[in-house]
Structure formats: C-alpha cells, structure tokens
Amino acid sequence: MPPSAKKKGTPPNAPSTLIQIESLDQEHSLFPYLDSSPNPELVSQGWDRRFMVGPDRVKEANQLYRELGYEVLNEPVKPSEFNEICKDCQTLACNDYVIIYTKKAISPNSK
C-alpha cells in the first residue's frame, strides 16, 4: 500500500500490513453484541481506543504499539459493554480480554 493510501491516524512508520478497522455502527459492526464506544474519560485524556485482545496476543500488541512510539493502556472489558444476548461472551471476555488504548508518547526532547 503506498503511503498516501494509509488510513487516517495510522503512524507514518507503520508497516503497510497494519490496518486499523474503523468503528462501524451497530448494524454493520463486526461484533454487533459489543459496545465499541471508547471510554469518554480516557478519550478526554488523549487516549485512543484500538481493539479488544485476548491474553495470548496482548503482550505482542503492547510491544508493537510501544515500538511505534505509543504509550499503551490495557483496560479490562466490562460486562456492561456486552448486549444481553451475549452472556457467555461476558464471562469469557471479562476474565481474559482487555481493551487496548494508546496515545502518542511524549519524548524527553519535546519538553
């Protein structure tokens, strides 16, 4: 993918294979039973919600974002983020999965 074709918000040094899935409305969502709205308190502090990740990939995702120059915050998945239909998902996801938030790290040279 040429640099000009990268999605808005993709880091300039991100590999061309890194694709960020845009938020979709509930009707067209990849996960229609999950409320993918970001935490407004974290957003007000400059954090961007990235995605939900399982325990087997969280370390890898955190490392990738840090290498790209981001601070990383892992927030637990809350039962309130699931629709009533998906009770079994709540049990699994709330115990093992996290939502990754990132924000551009402040370099010591920029102060």
RAZI-V109420 format. One record per residue. RES is the residue in three letters. D_LAST is the distance of its C-alpha to the last C-alpha in whole Angstrom. Layout:
# RAZI-V109420
res & d_last
RES & D_LAST
RES & D_LAST
This chain:
# RAZI-V109420
res & d_last
MET & 34
PRO & 33
PRO & 29
SER & 30
ALA & 32
LYS & 29
LYS & 29
LYS & 26
GLY & 23
THR & 24
PRO & 21
PRO & 22
ASN & 22
ALA & 25
PRO & 28
SER & 31
THR & 33
LEU & 30
ILE & 31
GLN & 30
ILE & 32
GLU & 32
SER & 33
LEU & 37
ASP & 39
GLN & 41
GLU & 44
HIS & 42
SER & 40
LEU & 40
PHE & 40
PRO & 42
TYR & 43
LEU & 39
ASP & 37
SER & 34
SER & 32
PRO & 28
ASN & 28
PRO & 27
GLU & 25
LEU & 22
VAL & 22
SER & 21
GLN & 18
GLY & 17
TRP & 19
ASP & 22
ARG & 25
ARG & 26
PHE & 30
MET & 32
VAL & 33
GLY & 35
PRO & 35
ASP & 36
ARG & 33
VAL & 30
LYS & 29
GLU & 29
ALA & 27
ASN & 25
GLN & 24
LEU & 24
TYR & 22
ARG & 19
GLU & 20
LEU & 20
GLY & 16
TYR & 16
GLU & 16
VAL & 20
LEU & 22
ASN & 26
GLU & 28
PRO & 31
VAL & 34
LYS & 36
PRO & 39
SER & 39
GLU & 37
PHE & 41
ASN & 44
GLU & 47
ILE & 49
CYS & 46
LYS & 47
ASP & 47
CYS & 44
GLN & 42
THR & 44
LEU & 42
ALA & 39
CYS & 38
ASN & 39
ASP & 37
TYR & 35
VAL & 31
ILE & 29
ILE & 26
TYR & 23
THR & 20
LYS & 16
LYS & 14
ALA & 12
ILE & 8
SER & 7
PRO & 6
ASN & 6
SER & 4
LYS & 0
